[in-house]
Amino acid sequence: MRFTRHVVAPLSALLLAVLAGAPAAFAETLFSFRGGQGGEQNGVVSSISYPVEHNGGGHPRLFEDFSFTSNDIGKTVTVTRDTESDFDAFTVLLTDGVRQDITFWVFPAPAQNFSGAGFPEPFVVWNEAADPRIDLQGRRIDAYTLRVDTMEITNGATRSTYHTTYTFSGVTVPEPAAAAPLAAAVAVLLRRRRRVP
């Protein structure tokens, strides 16, 4: 994703960030998929979890251990290979060039009414089910993020309803060597600024 923005922070601060190896500043979003589901069930709903399951071998899941309430609308959680046991298995399947599905589950609690919606990988990654690229073959994925965009829960005397939307994304962070040209460019700009009276 390419974008242009005005640098409002001092260039010296930007240079320090580059030299300090602040990878988040240079993270590239590989894809973003927004989904939504709703349901009605017996009992009360106070939280929702959003496991993301790859339907390839082993059916690895991400975000299974996270639970969100209405206070978490807009909150983003991130998993990496260091924090998610199924990270590598999920990533292998999402980068193998084989057309498979990904299921987005929604688990309300404590009332139980598990529901899921499956989509082909090209639709999740490229927003087009027939895209010939299929998945992210040949790309490195360093993290996945999940953001709860909306959550509407209505609890009645004996039944409850909910509707929620969420955004699932994959992120890569350039190797430190890839940031070196940017660091050099910032250093040149700093030198030029010092020469201006």
C-alpha positions as CSV (number, residue, x, y, z in Angstrom):
1,M,0.0,0.0,0.0
2,R,1.5,3.4,-1.0
3,F,0.5,6.6,0.6
4,T,1.8,10.2,1.0
5,R,1.8,12.0,4.2
6,H,3.3,15.2,5.7
7,V,6.0,14.6,8.2
8,V,5.0,16.7,11.2
9,A,7.6,15.2,13.7
10,P,11.1,16.7,13.7
11,L,13.3,15.0,11.2
12,S,15.8,14.2,13.9
13,A,13.2,12.2,15.8
14,L,12.4,10.3,12.6
15,L,16.0,9.5,12.1
16,L,16.3,8.3,15.6
17,A,13.3,6.0,15.1
18,V,14.9,4.6,11.9
19,L,18.2,4.0,13.5
20,A,16.6,2.5,16.6
21,G,14.9,0.0,14.3
22,A,11.3,0.9,15.0
23,P,9.7,-1.7,12.7
24,A,6.1,-0.7,13.3
25,A,6.7,2.6,11.5
26,F,7.4,0.7,8.3
27,A,4.9,-2.2,8.6
28,E,3.0,-3.0,5.4
29,T,-0.6,-4.2,5.5
30,L,-0.8,-7.1,3.1
31,F,-4.6,-7.4,3.2
32,S,-7.6,-6.3,5.3
33,F,-10.9,-8.2,5.3
34,R,-14.0,-6.9,7.0
35,G,-16.7,-9.3,8.0
36,G,-19.9,-9.3,10.1
37,Q,-22.3,-11.6,11.7
38,G,-25.4,-11.6,13.9
39,G,-27.5,-14.1,15.8
40,E,-30.2,-14.8,18.4
41,Q,-30.0,-17.2,21.2
42,N,-31.3,-18.2,24.6
43,G,-29.6,-16.5,27.5
44,V,-27.5,-13.4,28.0
45,V,-24.5,-12.2,25.9
46,S,-21.9,-10.1,27.6
47,S,-18.8,-10.8,25.4
48,I,-17.9,-12.2,21.9
49,S,-14.8,-14.0,20.6
50,Y,-13.7,-14.1,17.0
51,P,-11.6,-17.2,16.1
52,V,-10.3,-17.2,12.6
53,E,-9.8,-20.7,11.2
54,H,-7.9,-21.9,8.2
55,N,-9.7,-24.9,6.6
56,G,-6.4,-26.5,5.4
57,G,-4.6,-29.3,7.2
58,G,-4.9,-29.2,10.9
59,H,-7.5,-26.4,10.9
60,P,-5.2,-23.9,12.7
61,R,-7.0,-21.0,14.5
62,L,-6.0,-17.5,15.4
63,F,-7.4,-15.2,18.1
64,E,-9.2,-18.1,19.9
65,D,-8.1,-16.8,23.3
66,F,-9.3,-13.3,22.9
67,S,-12.7,-12.1,24.2
68,F,-14.3,-8.7,23.5
69,T,-17.0,-6.6,25.2
70,S,-18.8,-3.5,23.9
71,N,-16.1,-1.5,25.7
72,D,-13.6,-2.9,23.2
73,I,-15.2,-1.4,20.1
74,G,-12.3,0.0,18.0
75,K,-9.7,-2.1,19.9
76,T,-7.1,-3.9,17.8
77,V,-5.3,-7.1,19.0
78,T,-2.2,-8.5,17.3
79,V,-0.7,-12.0,17.2
80,T,2.7,-13.1,16.1
81,R,4.5,-16.4,16.1
82,D,5.7,-15.6,19.6
83,T,2.2,-15.1,21.0
84,E,0.0,-17.5,18.9
85,S,0.7,-21.2,18.9
86,D,-1.1,-21.8,15.5
87,F,0.6,-18.8,13.8
88,D,3.1,-20.7,11.7
89,A,0.6,-23.4,10.7
90,F,-1.9,-20.8,9.6
91,T,0.7,-18.8,7.8
92,V,2.0,-21.8,5.9
93,L,-1.5,-22.5,4.5
94,L,-2.0,-18.8,3.6
95,T,1.2,-18.7,1.6
96,D,1.2,-22.1,-0.2
97,G,-0.7,-21.1,-3.4
98,V,-3.4,-23.7,-2.8
99,R,-7.0,-22.5,-3.0
100,Q,-8.7,-23.1,0.4
101,D,-11.2,-21.4,2.7
102,I,-11.0,-19.4,5.8
103,T,-13.8,-19.5,8.4
104,F,-14.6,-16.5,10.6
105,W,-16.3,-17.7,13.7
106,V,-18.3,-15.6,16.2
107,F,-18.7,-17.1,19.7
108,P,-21.1,-15.2,22.0
109,A,-20.9,-15.8,25.7
110,P,-22.1,-16.9,28.2
111,A,-25.1,-17.8,26.0
112,Q,-23.9,-20.2,23.3
113,N,-24.8,-19.9,19.6
114,F,-21.6,-20.5,17.7
115,S,-21.8,-19.4,14.0
116,G,-19.2,-19.1,11.3
117,A,-18.9,-17.9,7.7
118,G,-16.4,-19.3,5.3
119,F,-14.8,-17.5,2.4
120,P,-12.2,-18.5,-0.2
121,E,-8.7,-17.2,0.4
122,P,-8.6,-15.0,-2.7
123,F,-11.7,-13.2,-1.4
124,V,-10.2,-12.6,2.0
125,V,-6.8,-11.5,0.7
126,W,-7.6,-9.9,-2.7
127,N,-11.3,-9.1,-2.3
128,E,-12.1,-11.2,-5.3
129,A,-12.9,-14.9,-5.2
130,A,-11.6,-15.5,-8.7
131,D,-8.3,-13.7,-8.3
132,P,-5.6,-15.9,-9.8
133,R,-3.1,-15.0,-7.1
134,I,-5.1,-17.1,-4.7
135,D,-3.3,-16.3,-1.5
136,L,0.0,-14.7,-0.3
137,Q,2.4,-17.2,-1.9
138,G,5.9,-15.9,-1.7
139,R,5.2,-13.2,0.9
140,R,6.2,-13.1,4.5
141,I,3.6,-12.5,7.2
142,D,4.9,-11.2,10.5
143,A,1.6,-10.5,12.3
144,Y,-2.1,-10.7,12.1
145,T,-4.5,-8.1,13.6
146,L,-8.1,-8.2,14.6
147,R,-10.2,-5.1,15.2
148,V,-13.8,-5.1,16.5
149,D,-15.5,-2.4,14.5
150,T,-19.1,-2.6,15.9
151,M,-20.9,-4.7,18.5
152,E,-24.6,-4.4,19.2
153,I,-26.0,-6.6,21.9
154,T,-29.6,-6.7,23.2
155,N,-30.4,-8.8,26.2
156,G,-34.0,-9.6,26.9
157,A,-35.6,-11.6,29.8
158,T,-34.8,-15.0,28.3
159,R,-33.2,-14.3,24.8
160,S,-30.5,-12.1,23.4
161,T,-29.5,-10.8,20.0
162,Y,-26.2,-9.5,18.7
163,H,-24.7,-8.0,15.5
164,T,-21.0,-7.3,15.1
165,T,-18.4,-6.4,12.4
166,Y,-14.7,-6.9,12.6
167,T,-11.5,-6.4,10.4
168,F,-8.9,-9.1,10.0
169,S,-5.5,-8.1,8.5
170,G,-2.1,-9.5,7.7
171,V,1.0,-7.4,8.2
172,T,4.7,-7.7,7.1
173,V,7.6,-5.7,8.5
174,P,10.6,-5.1,6.2
175,E,13.9,-6.5,7.3
176,P,16.2,-3.9,8.9
177,A,18.3,-3.7,5.8
178,A,15.3,-2.6,3.8
179,A,15.0,0.4,6.1
180,A,18.6,1.5,5.5
181,P,17.9,3.5,2.4
182,L,15.2,5.5,4.3
183,A,17.7,6.1,7.1
184,A,20.2,7.4,4.6
185,A,17.6,9.7,3.0
186,V,16.6,11.2,6.3
187,A,20.3,11.8,7.1
188,V,20.7,13.7,3.9
189,L,17.6,15.8,4.7
190,L,19.0,16.6,8.1
191,R,22.3,17.8,6.6
192,R,20.4,20.0,4.1
193,R,18.3,21.5,6.9
194,R,21.4,22.5,8.8
195,R,22.8,24.4,5.8
196,V,19.7,26.5,5.4
197,P,20.2,29.9,7.2
